[in-house]
Amino acid sequence: MKLKTLLAAAALTAFATNALAAPIVIKFSHVVAQNTPKGQAADYFKKIAEQRTKGAVKVEVYPNSQLYKDKEEMEALQLGAVQMLAPSLAKFGPLGVKDFEVFDLPFIFDSYAELHKVTQGPIGAKLLKKLEPKGILGLAYWDNGFKVMSANNPLKSVDDFKGQKMRIQSSKVLESQMRSVGAIPQTMAFSEVYQALQTGVVNGTENPPSNLYTQKMHEVQKYVTLSDHGYLGYAVIVNKKFWEGLPKDIRATLEACMKDATKFANDVAKKDNDEALAAVKKSGRSQFVTLTAQEKAAWKKAMDKAHKENMSRIGAETVKEVYKETGYKAN
Ligand code: LMR
């Protein structure tokens, strides 16, 4: 037998032996619906991880905040109650890693291509490293998409935001962004947004269309402004101690699965968001608002305040590195 064949046979036996023992369980908790880019990618990771480890690893995916809400899931990961998460990049501030809020800066990315220069390059890798002192390893970035702004009145001019209570994720940059246009930001867990919109606790919110649609937010929002004013995406993270304690062969296989799941996530993100937007339109439940070039420029000008205010919080060096990649300039 050739050495390569022997090695392959040995690896298979190792997996088979592992499979006979109790499987290694990876609990993967997330807050969105299954038919979103993140939901589908989590399910895809489960499928290939279980297949390729021949059952030595079992991935239990808990969608829709079934297990934990936003803030709780971060704590659960650090305590080892779950092993894998993919929180939005806007949710790392409360953990003490504020650098990720660079992704929340309004109008910083004009396209997925610009975003990928950061997430798939050295800046992205540098940011993931910052999680390690918190007992967390960052494995990958998964795309979602560009945000729309929704409310019960049409948000077209900057003045339209005045006094509007807008739900945001737990990011100081998003807080500044909403204040910069005169709105009143309210941080709230994702699982509570639909009800808060329905009961009028908040008047509006922002999210990529895939989240708006799958949470049925469009049914309780009269208007959706197609603003693409900011980006929302994810970092896939694991408990460091758990990950580093995995048998080497299993870890290598899971890392290869993560690479493939990342490609899967990034391939479906744009399509999912386009389809969600079409579905919202078809539903007739909320009306689309489009911005003229001048209106969009006015949003950008006002929201540039969020850049200035958060430069030192995020770290001027990181912000400037990202500007260099994306060519962001205040107008
Ligand atoms: C939100 O809270 O609006 C999003 O971060 C939810 C998500 O995970 O996409």
Residues whose N, C-alpha, C, O or C-beta is under 5 A from the ligand:
A	BS01	LMR	V31 V32 A86 S88 Q169 F190 E206
